[in-house]
Amino acid sequence: MILEGPVGLYLKGLIDNLLDEIENDVNGKRALDLGCGYGYYTVDLLQRGYEVDAVDISKHSIQMTRN
């Protein structure tokens, strides 16, 4: 998982800050989460009000994201 380890935590912080900065009126906005893994950002974007399409090569990851 890319969000593990020091580099992953750094990237997670950057992405979280970016999402906080661009967050305003998200009604009707869509996001594409490519390589969604277990859906960390899929869930985060849904909670922020985005409509999200999540894609991953792993069927297991998609199943985990749906749960």
C-alpha angles and dihedrals in degrees: 000000000000094000092066126095129019096302092048092050090049092051091046090054092050093049093045091051092048092051090049091052097049095041111116128113103355097169109138093005120133132206131198115212104198114193089012095177108186092348104259093148093032089063093041092052092046090052089051090056102259124138102235134202110195122199131183135160090228116083088200091057092050090050091050091049091052091053 
